[in-house]
Amino acid sequence: MALTPSMASIDLTNITGDSHDNTRDHFTPIPPEVTQLIASYLYATHIPDKAYVLNPCAATISIDLLNLASTSKTFHQQINNWAHHFLHQYRAITKYKDFKTAQAASRQRPLRELLRWSSKNCVFCGKKSARSAILMNGLRCCRACDREQWPEKITKTEATKGYNLKEHQILPSQHHAKKLLTLHPGLPMLRYGTYFSAGVLTTMFLKRDVEAFAELAHGDLKGHLKKREEARQERLRLQQERTMQAAQKKLVASEATKGEALRTAKQGSHQIIVIDDSDDDGREAVVEEDDGDGDLMFNEVIVVDDD
């Protein structure tokens, strides 16, 4: 007998064997190791554009982690166990001490203690810090540890100019998504962070991420940058040639203007002969020339003989 579509269909709502059991807890069977792994990811939060909307010094509390712990008693216990393990494992920097009695330990709240400690201290060295990590701004992090954990960070200007990338490529969330998908389909999202440096809003990227992104965008990155540099040098050479040609034309025009001014001054001048008595034998004539301004300039002396 041939199967009809209705006979071949599968009821996906009956995967537990009882289609009428809608109250079953599907989270409880999750192994504690998986729950603790989820907690470790929820602990380190990051809001890339945090500096635009929030106080740059304010830490981002892991609300998702608290919400997960509030889901059920099982999750509450498992998340607190994870927090206790974290505090105990890194007790050299957290200064965490276990309670000596079981009754005191029952009143312990490891998750709250962890969140309280991480809101005031660098999570990598334990020093007091009011600074957030640039690329993981949900965690307190001193400047030295930030440079150690995320080395070789570059600014948005260095990423765009140094690797010939457009701003809408590296920051698609701040531009029209349709334009990005049309021009550059398949490019991954870059991780970035924002903060204020000397009162200026700054966007930072990891250098290795930008290099990998540029490799995908341009293909052969080294070859692309080499051609770009050669084209830049050619533009500079042409610009220098145009500048030199313009300077030469200006010099020639200036010399021509000066020559024309001298010729005009000569044509407009005339000579005046003044005869002064010098002695009995003869008289000398002083020739003076008008320079065009009404002033007389001495030119030469001519001796006039009466004989």
C-alpha positions in Angstrom: 0.0 0.0 0.0 1.4 3.4 -0.9 2.0 5.9 1.8 0.0 9.1 1.7 1.4 12.5 2.9 -0.8 12.3 6.0 0.4 8.9 6.9 4.1 9.8 6.4 4.0 13.0 8.6 5.8 13.0 12.0 4.4 14.7 15.0 7.3 16.9 16.2 5.5 17.8 19.4 5.6 14.2 20.6 9.3 13.8 20.8 9.1 12.9 24.6 6.6 10.2 24.0 3.7 12.0 25.7 2.0 14.7 23.6 -0.2 15.8 26.5 2.7 16.5 28.9 3.3 20.2 28.5 4.7 20.7 32.0 7.9 18.8 31.6 11.1 20.6 32.6 13.5 20.4 29.6 16.3 22.4 31.4 16.8 20.1 34.4 18.3 17.2 32.4 21.1 19.6 31.1 24.4 18.3 32.6 26.0 20.6 35.2 29.1 20.9 33.1 27.1 22.4 30.2 25.3 24.8 32.6 28.7 26.0 34.0 30.1 26.5 30.5 27.1 28.6 29.7 27.6 30.6 32.9 31.3 31.3 31.9 30.1 32.8 28.6 27.4 34.9 30.3 29.8 36.2 32.9 32.0 38.1 30.4 29.6 40.6 28.7 30.3 43.2 26.1 28.4 46.1 24.6 30.4 47.5 21.6 28.8 50.9 21.5 28.7 51.3 25.3 30.5 54.6 25.2 27.7 56.1 23.1 25.0 55.5 25.6 26.5 54.6 29.0 29.0 56.0 31.4 32.3 54.7 30.1 33.5 53.9 33.6 30.3 51.9 34.5 30.7 48.1 34.5 28.0 46.1 32.7 26.4 43.7 35.2 25.7 40.3 33.8 21.9 40.4 33.9 21.7 37.3 31.8 23.7 35.4 34.4 21.4 36.5 37.2 18.3 35.7 35.1 19.6 32.2 34.4 20.2 31.6 38.1 16.6 32.7 38.8 15.1 30.3 36.3 14.9 27.4 38.7 16.3 26.0 41.9 18.5 23.6 39.9 20.0 26.4 37.9 20.4 28.6 41.0 22.4 25.9 42.6 24.5 25.1 39.6 25.3 28.8 38.9 26.3 29.3 42.5 28.5 26.2 42.3 30.2 27.7 39.3 30.7 31.0 41.0 32.1 29.3 44.1 34.5 27.3 41.9 35.6 30.5 40.2 36.3 32.3 43.4 38.1 29.4 44.9 40.1 28.7 41.8 41.4 32.2 41.6 41.5 32.9 45.3 45.1 34.3 44.9 43.5 37.4 43.4 39.9 37.2 44.7 41.0 36.7 48.3 38.1 34.3 48.8 37.8 32.3 52.0 35.5 29.4 52.6 33.3 29.4 55.7 34.5 26.9 58.3 31.1 25.5 59.3 28.3 24.0 57.2 25.7 26.4 58.7 27.8 29.4 57.7 28.4 27.9 54.2 24.7 27.5 53.7 24.2 31.2 54.0 27.0 31.9 51.5 26.0 33.5 48.1 29.0 32.9 45.8 27.3 34.5 42.7 26.6 37.8 44.4 30.1 37.8 46.0 31.6 37.2 42.6 29.6 40.0 40.9 30.4 42.3 43.8 34.1 41.6 43.6 34.3 41.8 39.8 32.6 45.2 39.8 35.5 46.8 41.8 38.6 44.8 40.8 40.5 43.9 37.7 39.4 40.3 36.9 42.9 39.4 35.7 45.2 40.7 38.5 42.8 41.6 41.3 43.9 45.2 41.7 41.3 47.9 42.4 40.1 49.3 39.1 37.3 51.5 37.9 38.3 50.9 34.3 36.5 48.5 31.9 38.3 46.4 29.3 38.0 48.0 25.8 37.0 44.8 24.0 35.1 43.2 27.0 33.6 46.1 28.8 31.5 44.1 31.1 34.6 43.3 33.1 36.9 45.5 35.1 40.4 45.5 33.8 43.4 47.7 34.5 45.4 49.2 31.6 48.3 46.8 32.0 46.1 43.7 31.8 44.1 45.1 28.9 47.3 45.5 26.9 48.4 42.0 27.9 45.1 40.2 27.2 44.3 42.0 24.0 47.6 43.1 22.5 48.1 45.1 19.3 44.8 47.0 19.2 44.4 49.6 16.4 42.0 52.5 16.0 39.3 52.9 13.4 41.4 55.4 11.5 44.4 53.0 11.4 42.1 50.2 10.2 40.5 52.2 7.4 43.7 54.0 6.1 46.2 51.3 6.8 44.3 48.4 5.2 42.2 50.4 2.6 38.9 49.5 4.2 35.6 51.5 4.3 33.9 52.4 7.5 30.7 50.6 6.5 32.7 47.4 6.1 34.2 47.3 9.6 31.3 48.9 11.3 28.2 47.6 9.6 26.0 48.1 12.7 26.4 51.8 12.3 25.4 51.8 8.6 22.6 50.6 6.4 22.7 46.8 6.4 21.3 46.4 2.9 24.1 48.5 1.4 26.7 46.3 3.2 25.1 43.0 2.0 24.9 44.4 -1.5 28.5 45.6 -1.8 30.3 43.1 0.4 28.4 39.9 0.9 29.9 37.2 3.1 32.2 39.3 5.2 32.3 38.5 8.9 31.5 41.0 11.7 34.5 42.5 13.4 34.8 42.7 17.1 35.3 46.2 18.4 35.0 48.4 21.5 34.4 52.1 22.1 35.8 54.3 24.9 36.8 57.9 25.5 40.5 58.9 25.2 41.3 62.4 26.3 37.7 63.4 25.8 37.5 61.9 22.2 35.3 58.9 21.4 37.6 56.2 20.1 36.8 52.9 18.4 39.3 50.0 18.7 39.9 46.7 16.9 42.3 43.9 17.2 45.0 44.2 14.6 44.9 40.4 13.7 41.1 40.6 13.2 41.4 43.6 10.8 44.2 41.9 8.9 42.1 38.7 8.4 39.1 40.8 7.4 41.2 42.8 4.9 42.6 39.5 3.4 39.0 38.5 2.7 38.0 41.8 1.4 41.0 42.4 -0.9 42.2 38.9 -1.7 46.0 39.2 -1.7 46.4 41.8 1.0 50.2 42.3 0.5 49.8 42.7 -3.2 46.9 45.1 -2.8 48.7 47.3 -0.4 51.8 47.2 -2.6 49.8 48.4 -5.6 48.1 51.0 -3.5 51.5 52.4 -2.3 52.8 52.5 -5.8 49.8 54.4 -7.0 50.3 56.8 -4.1 53.9 57.4 -5.0 52.9 58.0 -8.6 50.4 60.6 -7.5 53.0 62.3 -5.3 55.4 62.4 -8.2 52.8 64.0 -10.6 51.9 66.5 -7.9 55.5 67.5 -7.4 55.9 67.9 -11.2 52.8 70.1 -11.4 54.0 72.2 -8.4 57.4 72.7 -10.0 55.9 73.7 -13.4 53.5 76.1 -11.7 56.5 77.7 -9.8 58.5 78.0 -13.1 55.6 79.7 -14.8 55.1 82.0 -11.9 58.9 82.9 -12.0 58.8 83.6 -15.8 55.7 85.7 -15.4 57.3 87.7 -12.6 60.5 88.4 -14.6 58.4 89.5 -17.6 56.4 91.8 -15.3 59.6 93.3 -14.0 61.1 93.8 -17.5 57.9 95.5 -18.7 57.9 97.8 -15.7 61.5 98.9 -16.4 60.8 99.6 -20.0 57.7 101.6 -19.1 59.8 103.6 -16.6 62.5 104.4 -19.2 60.0 105.6 -21.8 58.3 107.9 -19.4 61.6 109.6 -18.1 63.4 112.7 -19.6 66.7 114.5 -19.0 67.2 118.0 -17.5 70.5 119.8 -18.1 71.5 122.2 -15.3 74.5 124.5 -16.0 76.4 125.5 -12.9 79.4 127.9 -12.8 82.5 126.0 -12.0 85.5 128.3 -13.0 86.6 130.8 -15.5 87.7 128.2 -18.1 84.5 126.5 -18.5 81.2 125.4 -17.1 80.0 122.0 -16.2 76.5 120.7 -16.9 74.9 118.4 -14.4 72.4 116.0 -16.1 69.6 114.8 -13.9 66.8 112.4 -14.8 63.2 112.3 -13.7 62.3 108.9 -12.4 58.6 109.4 -13.1 57.7 110.2 -9.5 58.7 113.9 -9.7 62.1 113.2 -8.1 65.4 113.9 -9.8 68.1 111.3 -9.9 71.8 112.2 -10.6 72.9 110.7 -13.9 76.1 112.3 -15.1 78.1 115.5 -15.2 78.9 117.1 -18.6 81.5 119.8 -18.8 80.5 122.5 -21.3 83.4 124.6 -22.8 82.6 128.1 -23.9 85.3 128.0 -26.6 
